[in-house]
Amino acid sequence: MTVTDVPLTIGCYEYDTTRSLFDGSVRVEGADVTMRTAATLPEILERLVRGDEFDVAELGLTFCLRLLETGLPFVALPVFPNRVFRHSCVYVNVHSGISGPDDLAGRTIGEFGAYGQDSGVWAKGILMDEYGYEPAKSRWVIGGLEHPAAPFDFVPHPHPADVEVSVAPEGKTLGAMLDAGEIDALFSANVPQCVLDGSPDVARLFPDFEPLERDYHRRTGIFPIMHTVVVRRELLRERPGIAHDVYRAFCEAKESAADRYRRDRRLYQVPTMVPWMNALVERNGRDFPRDWWPYGVSADRAALDAYLRYHHRQGLCPRRRRIEDVFAPELLDT
């Protein structure tokens, strides 16, 4: 730290892509950074939206877009620390008679926290594009996954008038309701505990999801993005150049993580305890470019355009946003 460094508080989860920011091996130029995290991602998002704790923070794309409609005091940077393929996130009760996407029509489906959480937006959008699924033909129940919880109260909850959305009964959890057959399916960002416990009554809609997700990526070039990073608008006004400085630091931290995987190929990935991790890394190397987790607008335009289209088509915003509406103008050429 120098006497001219500006204090900067960053809130995000400690991923491998952000670890170098937490351990201080990567710095934001001209800033004295304090890194903060939480036990769960929704806690970080809520702390960002409710208070003034963070200057820079991770934020789910759907929360970012919803809050744009009500005056978001942040601007997004094209940094994407959380991205996951989502064919795997749809679970069904095996006694429901659901064997494919067509069977979701007329069924009762759970979703954690909000109708159209980031994982749900992607899963519904992919099912709409690939299988002709119509979310309005299902009934939706919003609640907590493993602990009873009301829908998130720190963001708006828009949904189309023709989509039936209700709140889970008091004291009920979506995971337990799925296991008991009280809901037919679940769109979940996290693996339900009943699945981790080996329940015979719950399975994925796509049990062999990896080949489907790899094929989807090959055909579309899309690696689904869940979260972005935002910076306070007032900070951008006060410190011209901060958007570039923060962007460069997140890029450097991500590249540092990628380099660890590349170096560890020589060691058969022995720093991890996952068997055949070396084979997975080598297989991914055949399917992905060298920068398999890109930041910036140009490399992620297909994924961002798809998400903005899904968000509008699912009735979560009144108009289809453009990339230029969301991200800092000085970083649109990244």
C-alpha positions as CSV (number, residue, x, y, z in Angstrom):
1,M,0.0,0.0,0.0
2,T,1.1,3.5,-0.7
3,V,-0.2,6.8,0.7
4,T,-2.0,7.4,-2.6
5,D,-3.8,4.0,-2.7
6,V,-7.6,4.3,-2.4
7,P,-9.5,2.0,0.0
8,L,-11.6,-0.5,-2.0
9,T,-13.8,-3.2,-0.5
10,I,-14.6,-6.2,-2.8
11,G,-17.3,-8.7,-2.0
12,C,-17.3,-12.1,-3.8
13,Y,-17.0,-15.8,-3.3
14,E,-13.6,-17.3,-3.0
15,Y,-13.4,-19.3,-6.3
16,D,-10.2,-20.5,-7.8
17,T,-10.6,-17.6,-10.2
18,T,-10.6,-15.1,-7.4
19,R,-8.2,-16.8,-4.9
20,S,-5.3,-14.6,-5.9
21,L,-7.2,-11.5,-5.0
22,F,-7.9,-13.0,-1.5
23,D,-4.3,-14.0,-0.9
24,G,-3.0,-10.7,-2.1
25,S,-0.8,-12.1,-4.9
26,V,-2.9,-10.1,-7.4
27,R,-3.7,-6.4,-6.6
28,V,-5.9,-3.7,-8.0
29,E,-3.6,-1.0,-9.1
30,G,-3.8,2.1,-7.0
31,A,-6.1,0.5,-4.4
32,D,-5.8,-0.8,-0.9
33,V,-8.2,-3.8,-1.3
34,T,-10.2,-5.5,1.5
35,M,-11.7,-8.8,0.3
36,R,-14.9,-10.0,1.9
37,T,-17.0,-13.1,1.3
38,A,-19.8,-15.1,2.9
39,A,-20.8,-18.7,3.5
40,T,-23.4,-18.6,0.7
41,L,-23.7,-16.6,-2.5
42,P,-27.2,-15.2,-1.8
43,E,-25.7,-13.6,1.4
44,I,-23.1,-11.7,-0.7
45,L,-25.8,-10.6,-3.2
46,E,-28.1,-9.4,-0.4
47,R,-25.4,-7.6,1.4
48,L,-24.5,-5.8,-1.8
49,V,-28.1,-4.8,-2.6
50,R,-29.1,-3.7,0.9
51,G,-26.1,-1.8,2.1
52,D,-23.0,0.2,1.2
53,E,-20.5,-2.4,2.4
54,F,-19.0,-3.1,-1.0
55,D,-17.5,-0.8,-3.6
56,V,-17.1,-3.8,-6.0
57,A,-19.0,-7.1,-5.7
58,E,-20.3,-10.2,-7.4
59,L,-23.9,-10.0,-8.5
60,G,-26.2,-12.5,-10.3
61,L,-27.1,-11.5,-13.8
62,T,-30.8,-11.7,-13.2
63,F,-30.5,-9.5,-10.0
64,C,-28.5,-7.0,-12.0
65,L,-31.1,-6.9,-14.8
66,R,-34.1,-6.6,-12.4
67,L,-32.5,-3.8,-10.5
68,L,-31.7,-1.9,-13.7
69,E,-35.5,-1.3,-13.9
70,T,-35.5,0.3,-10.4
71,G,-32.3,2.4,-10.6
72,L,-29.3,0.1,-10.0
73,P,-26.5,2.2,-8.4
74,F,-23.9,-0.1,-9.9
75,V,-22.4,-0.7,-13.4
76,A,-21.4,-4.2,-14.5
77,L,-17.9,-5.2,-15.6
78,P,-17.5,-8.1,-18.1
79,V,-16.1,-10.3,-15.4
80,F,-17.8,-13.6,-14.9
81,P,-16.6,-15.5,-11.8
82,N,-19.5,-18.0,-11.8
83,R,-20.5,-20.0,-14.8
84,V,-22.1,-23.5,-15.1
85,F,-23.6,-25.6,-17.7
86,R,-27.2,-26.1,-16.7
87,H,-28.7,-29.3,-18.3
88,S,-27.7,-30.9,-15.1
89,C,-29.7,-28.6,-12.8
90,V,-33.2,-30.0,-13.4
91,Y,-34.3,-32.7,-11.0
92,V,-37.5,-34.8,-11.1
93,N,-39.3,-37.1,-8.7
94,V,-39.0,-40.5,-10.4
95,H,-42.7,-41.3,-9.7
96,S,-43.9,-38.2,-11.4
97,G,-43.9,-39.8,-14.9
98,I,-41.5,-37.2,-16.2
99,S,-39.0,-38.8,-18.6
100,G,-38.2,-35.8,-20.8
101,P,-38.7,-32.1,-21.3
102,D,-42.1,-32.5,-23.0
103,D,-43.4,-34.0,-19.7
104,L,-42.7,-30.8,-17.7
105,A,-45.9,-29.2,-19.1
106,G,-48.7,-29.2,-16.5
107,R,-46.3,-30.1,-13.7
108,T,-45.5,-28.3,-10.4
109,I,-41.9,-27.2,-10.3
110,G,-39.8,-25.7,-7.5
111,E,-37.3,-22.9,-7.9
112,F,-35.1,-21.5,-5.1
113,G,-35.5,-17.9,-4.0
114,A,-37.1,-16.4,-7.1
115,Y,-38.9,-17.3,-10.3
116,G,-36.0,-17.0,-12.7
117,Q,-32.9,-17.3,-10.7
118,D,-29.8,-17.3,-12.9
119,S,-29.6,-21.1,-13.1
120,G,-33.4,-21.2,-13.8
121,V,-33.2,-18.6,-16.5
122,W,-30.5,-20.6,-18.3
123,A,-32.2,-24.0,-17.8
124,K,-35.6,-22.7,-19.0
125,G,-34.0,-20.9,-21.9
126,I,-32.0,-23.9,-23.1
127,L,-35.1,-26.1,-22.8
128,M,-37.1,-23.5,-24.8
129,D,-34.5,-23.3,-27.5
130,E,-33.6,-27.0,-27.7
131,Y,-36.9,-28.7,-26.9
132,G,-39.7,-26.2,-27.4
133,Y,-40.5,-26.0,-23.7
134,E,-43.0,-23.3,-22.5
135,P,-42.5,-22.4,-18.8
136,A,-46.1,-20.9,-18.7
137,K,-47.4,-24.4,-19.0
138,S,-46.0,-25.4,-15.6
139,R,-46.8,-24.3,-12.1
140,W,-44.0,-22.8,-10.1
141,V,-43.3,-22.9,-6.4
142,I,-40.7,-20.6,-4.8
143,G,-39.0,-21.3,-1.5
144,G,-35.9,-22.5,0.3
145,L,-33.9,-25.5,-0.9
146,E,-32.9,-27.1,2.4
147,H,-34.2,-24.6,4.9
148,P,-37.7,-23.0,4.9
149,A,-37.3,-19.5,3.4
150,A,-39.5,-16.9,1.8
151,P,-38.6,-15.6,-1.7
152,F,-35.7,-13.2,-1.8
153,D,-37.0,-9.8,-0.6
154,F,-34.1,-7.7,-1.8
155,V,-35.0,-7.8,-5.5
156,P,-38.2,-7.4,-7.5
157,H,-40.1,-10.5,-8.5
158,P,-41.6,-9.9,-12.0
159,H,-43.2,-12.8,-13.9
160,P,-45.7,-12.9,-16.8
161,A,-49.4,-12.8,-15.9
162,D,-49.9,-16.2,-17.5
163,V,-47.3,-18.0,-15.4
164,E,-48.6,-19.4,-12.1
165,V,-46.1,-18.7,-9.3
166,S,-46.8,-19.4,-5.6
167,V,-44.8,-19.6,-2.4
168,A,-43.9,-22.9,-0.8
169,P,-46.1,-23.8,2.2
170,E,-44.8,-22.5,5.6
171,G,-42.2,-24.8,7.0
172,K,-41.6,-26.7,3.8
173,T,-38.4,-27.0,1.8
174,L,-38.2,-27.6,-2.0
175,G,-35.7,-30.5,-1.6
176,A,-38.0,-32.3,0.8
177,M,-41.1,-31.6,-1.3
178,L,-39.4,-33.0,-4.3
179,D,-38.3,-36.1,-2.4
180,A,-41.8,-36.7,-1.1
181,G,-43.5,-36.1,-4.5
182,E,-45.2,-32.8,-3.4
183,I,-43.6,-31.1,-6.4
184,D,-42.8,-32.9,-9.6
185,A,-39.5,-31.3,-10.5
186,L,-37.0,-28.7,-9.3
187,F,-34.8,-26.2,-11.1
188,S,-31.9,-25.8,-8.7
189,A,-28.5,-24.0,-8.7
190,N,-27.3,-26.4,-6.0
191,V,-27.6,-30.2,-5.8
192,P,-30.4,-31.1,-3.4
193,Q,-29.4,-32.9,-0.3
194,C,-31.8,-35.7,-1.1
195,V,-29.7,-36.4,-4.2
196,L,-26.4,-36.2,-2.3
197,D,-27.9,-38.7,0.2
198,G,-28.8,-41.1,-2.6
199,S,-32.6,-40.8,-2.5
200,P,-34.1,-43.4,-4.9
201,D,-37.0,-41.1,-5.5
202,V,-35.2,-38.2,-7.2
203,A,-33.1,-38.1,-10.4
204,R,-31.9,-35.6,-12.9
205,L,-34.1,-34.9,-16.0
206,F,-30.9,-35.6,-18.0
207,P,-29.0,-38.3,-16.1
208,D,-26.2,-38.4,-18.6
209,F,-25.9,-34.6,-18.8
210,E,-22.2,-34.2,-19.7
211,P,-22.4,-35.3,-23.3
212,L,-25.5,-33.0,-23.8
213,E,-23.7,-30.0,-22.3
214,R,-20.6,-30.6,-24.3
215,D,-22.6,-30.9,-27.5
216,Y,-24.5,-27.7,-26.6
217,H,-21.2,-25.9,-26.1
218,R,-19.8,-27.2,-29.4
219,R,-22.9,-26.1,-31.3
220,T,-23.5,-22.7,-29.7
221,G,-20.2,-21.6,-28.3
222,I,-22.0,-20.8,-25.1
223,F,-20.6,-21.4,-21.7
224,P,-23.5,-20.2,-19.5
225,I,-22.7,-17.2,-17.3
226,M,-24.4,-16.9,-13.8
227,H,-22.7,-13.9,-12.2
228,T,-21.0,-10.7,-13.2
229,V,-19.0,-8.2,-11.1
230,V,-20.4,-4.7,-10.5
231,V,-18.8,-1.4,-9.3
232,R,-20.6,1.6,-7.7
233,R,-21.5,4.3,-10.2
234,E,-20.3,7.0,-7.9
235,L,-16.9,5.4,-7.7
236,L,-16.6,5.3,-11.5
237,R,-17.3,9.1,-11.4
238,E,-14.8,9.8,-8.7
239,R,-12.0,7.5,-10.0
240,P,-11.8,7.5,-13.8
241,G,-9.9,4.3,-14.8
242,I,-11.1,2.2,-11.8
243,A,-13.2,0.0,-14.2
244,H,-10.1,-0.9,-16.1
245,D,-8.0,-1.4,-13.0
246,V,-10.6,-3.8,-11.4
247,Y,-11.2,-5.6,-14.7
248,R,-7.4,-6.2,-15.2
249,A,-7.1,-7.5,-11.6
250,F,-9.9,-10.0,-12.0
251,C,-8.5,-11.1,-15.3
252,E,-5.0,-11.6,-13.8
253,A,-6.5,-13.6,-10.9
254,K,-8.4,-15.8,-13.3
255,E,-5.4,-16.4,-15.5
256,S,-3.3,-17.2,-12.4
257,A,-5.8,-20.0,-11.6
258,A,-5.8,-21.3,-15.2
259,D,-2.0,-21.4,-15.2
260,R,-2.1,-23.6,-12.1
261,Y,-4.2,-26.2,-14.0
262,R,-1.8,-25.9,-17.0
263,R,1.3,-26.4,-14.8
264,D,-0.3,-29.2,-12.9
265,R,-0.7,-31.2,-16.1
266,R,2.9,-32.1,-15.7
267,L,2.1,-33.6,-12.3
268,Y,-1.1,-35.4,-13.4
269,Q,-3.1,-32.8,-11.4
270,V,-1.9,-34.3,-8.1
271,P,-2.6,-31.0,-6.1
272,T,-6.2,-32.1,-6.3
273,M,-7.6,-35.3,-4.8
274,V,-10.0,-36.0,-7.7
275,P,-9.2,-39.2,-9.5
276,W,-8.6,-38.7,-13.3
277,M,-8.6,-35.0,-13.0
278,N,-5.7,-35.0,-15.5
279,A,-7.9,-36.8,-18.0
280,L,-10.7,-34.3,-17.5
281,V,-8.3,-31.4,-18.0
282,E,-6.9,-33.0,-21.2
283,R,-10.4,-33.7,-22.5
284,N,-11.5,-30.2,-21.8
285,G,-8.5,-28.9,-23.7
286,R,-9.8,-30.6,-26.8
287,D,-13.2,-29.0,-26.5
288,F,-12.3,-25.5,-25.3
289,P,-9.9,-22.8,-26.4
290,R,-6.9,-22.1,-24.4
291,D,-8.8,-19.4,-22.5
292,W,-11.7,-21.6,-21.5
293,W,-13.2,-19.2,-19.0
294,P,-13.0,-15.9,-20.9
295,Y,-13.8,-12.4,-19.5
296,G,-14.7,-9.5,-21.7
297,V,-17.5,-8.7,-24.1
298,S,-16.2,-10.0,-27.4
299,A,-15.5,-13.6,-26.2
300,D,-18.8,-13.8,-24.3
301,R,-21.1,-12.0,-26.7
302,A,-23.0,-15.2,-27.7
303,A,-23.6,-16.2,-24.0
304,L,-24.6,-12.6,-23.0
305,D,-27.0,-12.2,-26.0
306,A,-28.6,-15.5,-25.2
307,Y,-29.1,-14.6,-21.5
308,L,-30.6,-11.2,-22.3
309,R,-32.9,-12.9,-24.8
310,Y,-34.0,-15.5,-22.3
311,H,-34.5,-12.9,-19.6
312,H,-36.9,-10.9,-21.7
313,R,-38.6,-13.9,-23.3
314,Q,-39.3,-15.3,-19.9
315,G,-41.0,-12.1,-18.9
316,L,-38.4,-11.0,-16.3
317,C,-37.9,-7.5,-17.8
318,P,-40.2,-5.3,-19.8
319,R,-37.8,-4.9,-22.7
320,R,-34.9,-6.8,-24.1
321,R,-31.7,-5.2,-22.7
322,R,-28.6,-4.7,-24.9
323,I,-25.1,-5.5,-23.7
324,E,-24.5,-1.8,-23.9
325,D,-27.2,-1.2,-21.3
326,V,-25.6,-3.4,-18.8
327,F,-21.8,-3.1,-19.0
328,A,-19.4,-0.2,-18.4
329,P,-19.0,1.7,-21.6
330,E,-15.2,1.9,-21.2
331,L,-15.0,-1.9,-21.3
332,L,-17.4,-2.7,-24.2
333,D,-14.4,-3.2,-26.5
334,T,-12.8,-5.9,-24.3
